[in-house]
Structures are given as C-alpha cells and as structure tokens.
C-alpha cells in the first residue's frame, strides 16, 4: 500500500492536501461532499446483497416462459412459437424455453422464482424511456432524477447514530459495464465503482500518483469560479471525488479479482465472467450492497429464434454457475439475484421472424430464500390485432418486496408510494 | 453561486467583434475541435470570429476516400462467398468464415485509424467533430451493420450532407445501407411494416420524445416500406414491397412516401429546437436548458430551410456559446480526450488496435459501436473509476517512450507503413522533454497549465507542480520529473474538462 495515499476517500476529505483539516478543505468543498463524509454507511457483518441482472434490449417474455398450451400463442406466432415437445414443462399450460434447463434445475431446488407478466401502466415503448422508468422506479408519466438503488443508498446512509470518518472504503455499489446504471443515481453522492472487463489499473509511478493526488485533492479555486454555474462546478467536484475514490478502490479490487478462485465452472463469455468477478468480490467480504451486471442483445426485431436461444442459455448457465459458486463458498444466504428488462415484446411476430417492442414480461428472482416458483398470473393472449399484453404485476411491487423483505429498508419511502408485496420472499 | 443564463432572446445574437479574444478562441477551438494549440489560437484571434467559423465549417467539406484496405477486403469477401458454399467440410467452411470475420474487423479498424488521423488535423477537426456529432444522432452500429464498407458510406453521407439542408440529410440517411440494416428497414414491407426506423426517426433523429403519437409511428412505418440495398446498386426501392396507400401522420392525410414523411416531420415546431438542443448537449453542457430556450435559434434555422452550416455558424458565433456558465466545465468524451491529447502533444495516431482502439473502448467509447440507437449520452456518464483508470493509462502511454520490442510482426509492418506515409511521432520522445527543461520548475508549471488546461488554474495547482519538479536531485531525475508532471497534469480532473 502506498503510504502517500489516504486509505479512504473519507480520510482524504479529512486530511485534505498537506494534511489540512476537513474544515479548511470544506471552504471549497461542495456541500454534498461534506455531507457524504458525515453520512458514511455503517459496515455490517451479515449484510444482504442484491445482484441486478439487466437484460438489455427488451426480453421476449412469451418465448421465455411459454404458454405452449394456448392456441392464441401459436396463431400469434406461426414461425416463432415454441412447440410443446421442445419446452421444459412447468405445468399443464406453461413451459420454459429449452435454453433454460439450468433455471429449471434451480427451480426444482427451490432457488429460482418467476414473477410473471411484470410491467407498469401506460407502457412506453422507447428503450431509453422505459429503461429509465425501470431504473428510477417512476410512473410512466413521471420523470425522476434519482434511481431506486441510489435512493436506497441515500436511505441506508442517513441513520442518526453513524460515526463520521469510518474506515469503510468499499464502493456502495459496483457495476460491471462501461456506463453507470441510472438506478445508482442518488441525492447524495455514493461511492460506486465501474469494473470494465479487461481494463487494468494503471501502473503509475508512486511519486506521480502522489502528485496526481495533490492536484486532485486541492480544488482549483479560479477554475471553479470561472465555471461557477451550479451544475458545471459540480462536474469539476465530481471528477475530483471520482478520481480520489478510484485511486483508493482500484488497487483493492484488482487484487481481489486477481486472487479470485471460483468454486464452480463458469461458461465462457463476458456475462459469465462478470458474474464470476462479482462472486469473487462478494467472497472477499466487500461491504458493497448492490452489484449490477448487464447482458445485451435482447432487441430481437429480426431472426429471433437462434439469437434469443443463445442469450437465454448465457443467462441461465451463467446465473446457475454463479449460484453454485455462492453456495460452495457459503455465501448463498447473503445474496439475492434479480433480472429485469425494459419491456417484453409484441405478442405477434413480425414478418422478419422477430418481434417488436412490447410491454410486460416475466422476470427471475434467484437465491436460497426464494419461496414458491411461479408468482403472479400469466398474460391473457385474447388480444386485438397487433395489440400488447396487459401487465398483471407492477414492477414496483417486485422492488417493494426486495427492499422490504430483503434489504429491510422502508420500501414505501424509497418508492414514494405503497406497492403490494409479493410472496417470493417470506 | 450559479451564473444566470442569458435571456433566450439575447443568447443567440452574434458575439460582438470587440469581445473576441484569445480566451474565447481557446474555448471555440477546444469545443468545436479537440484542443487549442497556441498557433491555432493566434490565427483565430487574428482572423476574427466570422472568418474563423467560415474556415472551420467549409461550404464544401473535403471527402474522405474509402481506405484501400477496405476495398481489397471487400473484393476478398466477395470471393469467399462461393468458396464457403462449396467448402468440402464444416471445418473448411469455418476457416473461410474466420477469414471473413477477420477482414471485417480489420476493415473497421482501418476506418477508425483513418478517421482519427484525419480528425487530428486542426484544419479538419471541427468539421470532422461535427460529422461525429451527426453520427451520434443518426446512429448506426457495426455490431449489427457488420460491413465496414457500409459504415464508411454512412459517414460519407453525413460528411457530404452535413453542411447542407437537414431534411436532405435525413432522406439520404434513410437510404444509407447501414441505416437500412441497422433499424430493420430492409425487413419492412407493405404487408408487414417494421416500426423501428420510423420510431427512431421521430424520437431520436428529428423531433424528440413526446412530439409524436404511437399512431404517427405506425403510419409512418408504412411510408418507409420497400427500402432495400444491395452491394452492386446501393439503395433500391422495391416497388412491390412499398405501401402507397393513404396515411394519416401529424393530422395530415395523404399517400405519403418516406421523403414526404421526413418533410412533414421537419414542418413540426419541435424539429427546429431538437437538433440545436442536442448540439448544446454535445458541445456545451450535459444539462442543456429546455427546448424553448433554443426557439430563437430554431426560428432562424427554420428560415434558412434547416441549413446545417448556417446553424453551425450561428451556434458557434452566438453570445450563448461563449457564456461563462458553459466554459471550462464540459467533461470530454473519450474521443475528445484522446484526440485532444494527440493534438496537444503534437502526435500522430498510432495505427495499432492495442494502442489506440483498445484504450478508447476501455474509456467507454468503442468507435462505430455506440451502446444503442440513442448513441453515447456523455457527460458524467463517461466518468467512473474504471474509465478514469483507462484515461490515466492512455496519458501515461502517450507520454512514455514507445516500446516497439513488444510488438508482433504485423504491428511492426503497420508502423512501417505509417512511417512511410510521414507519420512518425507516436509518443512524446526524450528530445521534446529535454527542450522543455530549460524553463525551470516555475516556467514549466506555467507552460503546462496554460497550454493544456481550460480556464485559469490557481497558484496552488502550479505550486504543486513546481514543488514536485524542484525536488529532483540531478538533471536526469529532473527530466524524468518533467515527464511525470506532464502525465499528472493530463490525468488531473482539470484536463478532463474542456
């Protein structure tokens, strides 16, 4: 460890440059930075962890959990419908896509649940807007600037009995994709970390890092004055805080991943490797509460069958390996995994052997504490021509259940309204 | 604390000539291009703002020829098709398919190197950045398009029409093979219109969300049926697949075709402020004011027939563009950071994937692979600990001696070819650092800050650098510290801003 680097951002804030105190520093520090030092999260031993898995592009729900017995399904999809003999039967009406054998196994072990037909009223079919709705947990006609995970972190960080300057330097949330998920945005700044596959920490010389630290830790007063438009000076402060965080976090995390020894065999591909790294970080005992992993390519407008089968295989085999790894390391009590996608797809296939943007779809929850296997009701396919399914479970009920019964925080406060709790967690 | 924005009626008036100075010229060159080299600043100050803008945004922008490699790769790919069909075994076919994939990947890399090298030329930088901006509106991704040749054509469309009328650009884009493949126009027919293109045309290209209805999308999709392309002819309208029936779009009824739908979209009020606001997001601030703020600019733009060059001249010549609220505050994109470094350090693009394209990907911007049809959103989304680590690594690499020992034979050949073409300054060499040392600690600190950083940094920042340099024990250590101090400045938060 480089003795010139403060071991935590909080320490950096306390020491400032040249060892000056926080008070001296805070003359320049934006208010929110000072706040965050006082609102450091409490380290917990038996912490519960949430792993979010985004199926980016809009997963085709009807070919994931398949109503193989419904004649309407086959007439809506003359080319794309999966046949009864190919699906993995769950009951007399429903079956899983043949690529989901690993999920079926997990269901039989009581570790995987399906919440059917999840959506929201007045669905939006724009990828971006609908992703935003899911990530901010807003209503369709409402625009929120914070994400549901960010608000959870805000809430978790605002307890009254928390001592300032804890030594906890771990990120509050880690995402394994290049962009920071919108879900992570809070009112307070949170120490979130992005891990890009293949990106290695720089091997800068020790003195050089020390100089960089000195440049980053002292605010450039006149630059700030020059750009004193409220939003923009925040950009500068944001860059400085992120740089300090990353100087501290990067050596820590890189070391953990280098030393990770999984106890399950993961399939190839970036998605499974991301999960492998997540398991390594959890096993290392980071106090990080939320991980975000993304699998893209679900926007199957054309030639869907093979592409979708391949994606679902990556999904189920990757997650099954992850769960096995967690179990082997005795971590499965601590981790809940949940998938989401911005929308399902149109019930009728298009002429390109694909499906267009739709509305509700099933999602998966995975973990040792999962109760029951099928939740909610399947969508009705008695539809007018080119119409969409109507959702039966609001996605915010899923969030409320996870916040309330898994993360044990006041869900209604975080979601801004009361939503029904579901039975997949007791 | 916050500087109030100008009144919108005031904001889009031209900057008075008397206000033009070196600070504003630096702001223009860093934002419209990538960096503000002292000689370019002096020229801009000398010429004045209107003449500078007329030079930076030419009426007839130069084209960029298709790289020879891409042409050869295409020929080979064409040869491979019958070979693949007649391959005697699965393994043989696999070998041919791998060759095809490799050719496509190398073609894409070749396109990227060509574009990057051209974009570093200060005379071309602003227009090429404009083309890059347009490619972040009219988004296509190589992931789906697959053929680098079609990406080249798409950029050629943006470059050719980017100084002309916006409706003509949109029409040309609707015929761009890359776009036809990317948004599934090639699968859209009279019997089964595919909505993908029509939706993004309204939402992301011309109007913005909330300015059209679901029915408008469905009806417009019918007008864009039958758009096809093939390698020989390029764009082709398949008459039998085309829906010529009556449609109702934006409350108007008629037997509209695709071009007419684009004209109808540009008639909507929202069309005049959508692109100007996207320009503000790309060039000025990640939180642009609402569309209304751009109404005066939009009206002038509409009056010009939505002429894009006129829009550029007005935008970059306005009081708003130079307003203090928007100076030294914009987070550079990875492409901006990279090309800024190349210009600031007087370098050439290293034509190796591992030295150039890989760092861009790790910083979050893989050229020709935007994350989705919205393109890169930018702003603070560029910055997290891993992308910052990648930026730091890049600054370090470009300021350190180039280690050619590590290269494989192919890479050495690529470098040789670049050197033959007169490009040989790949990283900052020892001579350039030594030329610097005579200035002494304080002089070097001033030079680094004044050349590289937007706005004026304070004494504390300069002093930190001077202190660091002064701590060197001998001449060799001093030289080493000059290099390391340069790297730290380029890695610091201030250099991430423009």
Interface residues (C-beta under 8 A of the other chain):
Chain A: X17 X56 X57 X125 X126 X127 X128 X129 X175 X178 X179 X180 X192 X193 X194 X195 X196 X198 X199 X200 X201 X202 X204 X205 X207 X208 X211 X212 X214 X215 X216 X218 X220 X221 X222 X223 X226 X227 X228 X229 X230 X231 X232 X233 X235 X236 X238 X239 X240 X242 X243 X245 X246 X249 X250 X299 X301 X302 X350 X351 X352 X354 X356 X357
Chain B: X1 X2 X3 X184 X187 X188 X189 X191 X192 X194 X195 X196 X199 X203 X209 X214 X285 X286 X287 X324 X325 X326 X327 X328 X329 X330 X331 X362 X364 X371 X372 X373 X374 X377 X379 X380 X381 X383 X384 X385 X386 X387 X388 X389 X390 X392 X393 X396 X453 X454 X455 X456 X457 X458 X460 X461 X464 X465 X468 X481 X484 X485 X487 X488 X489 X491 X492 X493 X494 X496 X497
